[in-house]
Amino acid sequence: MPLWKIHGDGRTVAPGAVVRPDERLNWPATIAIGVQHVVAMFGATFLVPILTGFPVPTTLLFSGIGTILFLLVTRNKLPSYLGSSFAFIAPVTAATASAGMGSALAGIVAVGVLLAIIGVVVHTVGVRWVDRFLPPVLAGTIVALIGFNLAGAAHNNYALSPITATFTLTVTILFAVVFRGFLGRISIFLGVIAGYIFAAFRGELEIPNPLLDDKTPLQLIDQADWIGLPTFHLPDFATPGTWTAMAMFLPVVLVLIAENVGHVRGVATMAEDPKINKQTGKALIADGLSTTLAGFFGGSGTTTYGENIGVMASTRVYSTAAYWVAGITAILLSMSPKFGAVINSVPAGVLGGITTGLYGLIGVIGIKIWVDNKVDFSRPVNQYTAAVALIVAVGGFQIVDQDSGFELGGIVLATVAAILIYHLGNLIARLRKTGADDPKPLEPVGPLGGDPEDA
């Protein structure tokens, strides 16, 4: 029995029809759509290793491997590309600065293992408990605070070349506003290309960069081989600062849960197949395994990608065959050191312009979760859940013990504050309203919209 049935005539999708996950078009069309998925994810996926100092080819390799692993775990029933998660940028940057890349990789591994365990629980008992622990006001707050916490990092790059950064940001916004459909969804990718060309005309590719061993970007590209294996790094669990650094990664688990649950529900709705919702637990397991594998060998943590949902929405093709093509294509691209050198040579000004918009968009996605779910901000508990957490994150609050080296950064403190304020506040409200013997929730559950469904 073939893995995929041929949809219609194999070449086109009739108006109002969809190509379901167990169907495909002919192979030329499927390959073209698969490559389109690579282009869609690329603008976001390559930025994470650039911003965190991880090898780009290694991250690309494990995004491709992770995508194939995801398809295997979900048994070809759930289309998804696993690209680099922006939720890892802040903790990886902080952990690398304080304890080294090995400690940051250990944090990624810890997130992956915990996410996989949660996936097993969800697959066994259902997703409803996740909805109750992570309602819309909390999900939106945690996503938003991670984006806004990175404002300082964006400013640091922007300040290095304000002219290039402003040009890059302006062009990126114009691409997003002017273009519709696929081109609009890859505005970040197009903005980087335009900014790179602008920086080249300004001579920024001929300036020695200490991050490139004092080579110019052009020298780095020229000296790189066309074909070669990615660079691998191992996690370090022995460094004293590692276990403290790992605490910074725990909020990322909550973001990955929200992203995966939202992805499953979104695909189930668009593909007109409610049975896809039953893959929620397996999606979490697969993303957890992918993140764990990437962390063990030097890649960035992964997540499901909204960019690729956009491609599916525009093409109406939800075939998992296209994602096999995308995963394999990413693996092949990772085998070119010269390709990685081109990506590593992106000037700081370009990154400053892109991240100014990108980090803000992460924050806005959190706000969108509030809006889509009609979060009631007339309730004081919701007001303080968001207000305190965002100020702690944006302000970069820290708890540091100089003697022991123990440190908790803004993201951890903000996330803990949000969770405690929300759940303790609602517990007190329930006790006051109904009495301790008859607790009832005062707010609908379902972090990404709709009624919660069991996995």
CORJOTA-V808261 format. One line per field, one symbol per residue. phi: phi as a letter, one per 30 degrees, with the letter a starting at -180 (. if undefined). burial: I if it has 9 or more other C-alpha atoms within 8 Angstrom, else O. A space follows every 50 residues. Layout:
phi = ???
burial = ???
This chain:
phi = .ddbdddhdicbcdeicbcdeccadddeddddddddddddddeddddddd dcidddedddeddddddddeddddhicbdacccdddddeddddddddcbj deddddddddddddddddddddddcjcedddddbdeddeddddddddddc eddddddeddaeddddddddddddeddddciddddcdddddddddddddd ddiddccecddchiddedddddddddbldddcbcdcccdeddddddddde ddeddddddddddddddedddhbeddeddeddddddddddddddddbjcd dcadcdedddddddciccdddddddddddddddddceddddddddedddd dddddedddddeddddddddddchdddddeddededdddddddddiebcb cddcidbbcddddddddddddddddddddddddcjddbdbdcbdcjdbji ddbdd
burial = OOOOOIIOOIOOIOOOOIIIIIIIIIOOIIIOIIIIIIIIIIIIIIOIII OIOIIIIIIIIIIIIIIIIIIOIIOIIIIIIIIIIOIIIIIIIIIIOOII IIIIIIIIIIIIIIIIIIIIIIIOOIIIOOIIOIIIIIIIIIIIIIIIII IOOIIIIIIOIIOIIIIIIOIIIIIIOOIIOIIIIIIIIIIIOIIIOIII OOOIIOIIIOOIOOIIIIOIIOOIOOOOOIOOOIIIIOOOIIOIIIIIII IIIIIIIIIIIIIIIOIIIOIOOOOIIOIIIIIIIIIIIIIIIIIIIIII IIIIIOIIIIIIIOOIIIIIIIIIIIIIIIIIIIIIIIIIIIIIIIIIII IIIIIIIOIIIIIIIIIIIIOOIOIOOOOOIIIIIIOIIIOIIIOIIIOO OOOOOIIIIIIIIIIOIIIIIIOOIIOOOIIOOIIOOOIOOOOOIIIIOO OIOII
